Amino acid sequence: MVQSVSKRGPMTLVLAVLVLAGQAQLGMAGPPTSTAQPPAGLAPAATETLTYDHVHFGVPDPAKAVEWYAKYLGGQPGPRGEPNDRLLFGKTRFIFLKTDKPLPSAGSAVDHIGLSVPDLAAKIKELQTAGVKIVTPIQEERGLFKHAFIEDPWGAKIEVLQDPETLGFHHVHLRAPDPEGAFKWYLEMFGGARRKLKGRVDALKYGDVWILAEKGEATPSEGHAIDHIGWRTTMDLNAKAAELKAKGVKFTTEPRPFRDIHISYVEGPAAVKIELLHR
């Protein structure tokens, strides 16, 4: 290229060199620069990572459920000014909805939840003495943790485990025919981070809360002892709903005011009922 230009005279050559120098400075010469990518494990399509907010149980008598979860599992009274149908486990609310005959949670799209305690053996002994139903005695998953399964008096399956890294409310365990597809859905719609629990189990992370999923057929969660799960947005709920609808999310209840918050319901993979709210 320089040889062909140089036949036109020294001035032309100088101009050509200046042009090439300018192109290089602007990134037009040489190999193209790479486009910045989002941090590994984050969902690029989500505008925010939603906050995991609550588990909503179906029980015949919410007051008795509040008493039982406070007595045996250590739930604390909810924030001042909120209704008395709930308890706090760390930052996560357990809310109890009156349901005359809830179906057991096992086998539904929200199969069970997990609570982590400092001394699993002592806790299970305490629960056995109190007559709580022990579904599976203590077992140890090598490389993970010791755990056992219990059932509350209304059919909610609860994994009690010993994970010193995350005490208190630990995880939600979903069922879906396509767990990988479910993970991708939550990442795209709700943000979050793709992680491996203890470096072994595929999971999503929302703050301190793990979302796990196992492969299997599942019935819709609504009407079961664990009726639905909930995430909270910092955005105006109508604006968030518009964003999610543009991505194809099915809203079963449109955004509306409820007490001092705004709520809506969407359908997740395998017909998980999900409450989306702004508080």
N, C-alpha and C positions, 0 to 999 in steps of 0.2 A: 504493500500500500504506500509506503514512504517513497519507493522508487518511482511509482507512477505519478505521485504528487510532485516530486522534486523536479520533474521536467518542466513544470509551470513556473519555476522561479523560487528564489529564497523566501519571498514574502508569503507565498502560498504555503510553503512548508511550515513556517512559523505559525500561521493560522491553524493549520491542521493539528500541530502539536498542542496548541492551546485548547482547541476543541476537545481533543482526546483527554487532556488533563482534566477539563471541566466535567466530562462524562464520568471519569473515574471517581472524581470527588463526590458526584451525585449518586454513585452506586450503579452507573449504567455500564461501566466496563468491568470485566472480570466476572467471576461466578456470582450468581444471584445470592443475596443474603437470605437467611432462613426467617420464616415468620415466627414470632413469639408464640409459644404454646402455653396453655394453662398448666399449673402444677400437677404432677402425676396424682391420680386418684380423685381428682375433682371433676365435676360434670361441666363441660364447657358450655352447654346450652342453657344452664340454669342461671337466672339473674341473682339468686341468693341461695344460701343453704338454709333451709327452714329449721326451726327449733323443734325437737321432739317434745311434745307437750303432755300427752296423757294416754291412759288406758281407760276405756269405758266398759264397765262390767254390767251385765244384766242380772239382777237379783230380785227376789220377791219383796224383800224388806231392806231398803238401803240403810236404815239406821242400824240394823243388826249386822250388816256387812261392814259398816264403818267400825263398829265395836270389835268384830272378829279380826279384821286386818290390823287394827291398832294393837290388840292384845297379843296376837300370835306372830305377827310379822313386822311389827314396829312402825307402822304408819303414824305420821304426826298430823295434827289438825291443819286444815288448809289455811290459806291466807285470810287475814281478818277482812270481813265484809263479804267473803264468798259463801255460798250455801254450805250447809253442814252435811251434804251428801258426798263428801270427798275427803281424802287424806293425801298428804304429801309423802313421797318417798324420794328424798333429795329434792330435785327440782321438778320431778314428774308427778303429776296428779293421778291418783286412782279415783275415778268418779263412778258412782253406783246409780244405775238407772233402774227404775222399777219395771221388772219383767216377771210376769206370773210364773211361767214355766220355761226358764232358759234351757237350751240344749247344752250338753257338755262341749267344752271348747276343743277337746282332742279330735283331730280329723277335720276341723274347719280351717278356713284360710288363715286364721290367727290361732294356731294350735296351742301355744302356751307362752307364758312370760317367764323371765328368770330373775331371781333375787339372790344376791351374793351376801354371805354372812362370814364373820371372822372365824367361827368355830362350827363347822357343819355337824360334827358328831354331837355336840352339845345341843344344837338347835333341833336336830331330828329326834333326839331323845326327849327333849321338852315337848315336841309336837306329838310324839307317840303317847307320852304320859297323859296329854290332854285329850287324846282320842281323835286327833286329826288323821284323816285318811292318808296313809303312805302308799302311793301307787308303785313306786320302785325304790328299794332301799339304797343306801349309799354305795356308789360305784366310783371307780377312779378311771377316767379317760387319760391314758398315758400321754403326756405332753400337753394336756389341757388342765383339768382340775377335778376334784371330787365333786360329785353331785348326786342328788336324789330328786324324786318327783313326788309331789303331794297334790291333793285336790281340795279346793275349798268346799264348804257345805253346799254350794250351788253349781258345781261342775266345772269351775275354772281350773285348768291344769297349770301347776306352778313348778318350775324347776328351782330347787334350792341348791346353791352351789357355793364353793369356797374359792373365790378369786380375789386375793388381797389387792390386786391392781384396780379393781372396780367393785367397791362394796356398795350395798344398797341395790336400787333398781339397776339391773344389769342388761337385759335384752328382751326383745320381742322375737319370737320364733314363728315364722310364717311357713305355710305349705303352698306349693304351686307346681303345676306340671312342668314348668320351665323356670327354674330358679334363676338362671343366668339372665333370661329375658326380664324377670321381675326386678333383679338388681339394676339393670340398665334403665328400666322405667323409673324407678325411684331416683336414680342419679339424674336423669334428664329432667324430671318434673320437680323434684324437691332438693336437688343438690346433694350435699353429703360427701363422704370420702370412701373410696373403695379400700378396704383393709382385709387383713387376715387375722382373725382372733387367735392369739398365741402363735402367730405365724403359720397356722394350719388350716383354719376354717374360713372359707369365703364369707365375707360380711360387709356391711356398710356401717359407717359410724356417724352419729349425729351428737356432737358433744361427748358426753360420757355413755350414751346409749348405743348399744349394738343392735343391728337388725340382721337376723339370720334367716335363712330360707332352706328348706329341704324339699327334695323332689317327691311329689306325690299328688294324687287327686285330692281335691278339697271342696267342701261345701261353703257357700257364702257365709261370712262371719256374722252377719246381722241375725239376731235372735238367739245367738249362743251366749254362753256365760261370759266370754270375752266378745262383746258385741262389736266394738270398733276401736281404732287407734287414732291418735290425733297429732297433727303438726301445726305449728304457729308461724305466721308470716309477719314480717315487719311492714309490709306494704299495705296500702288500702286494699281491702279484700276484693272489691269489685275489679280493681286493676289487676290483681293477682289472678282472679278468675278468668279475665279476658286473656291474659298471657297463657294460662294453662289450656284454655279452650282452643287457642290457636295451635297448640301442640297435640290436640286430639283428646284431651282428658274429658271423661264423661262426668258431668255434674248431676247428681241425683237430687240435690237440694241447692237452689240458688242462694247466693249470699244474702243474709238477712240479719237484722239486729236481734240479739237474744240477751235479756238482762243488760249488762253493761259491756258486752262484747259483740262481735259480729262473727257468725258461723256459716259454714256451708258444708256439704258432703259430696265426696267424689268416690268413684269406684276404682279401686286399684286392681292389680293383677290377681287372677283367681277369685275375683269378687270380694276382695278385702274392702270392708266399709271404712272409709277414712274421713275424719272430720278435719276440715281446714278452717282455721280461725285467725282472727286478729284481736288481740287483747290490748 
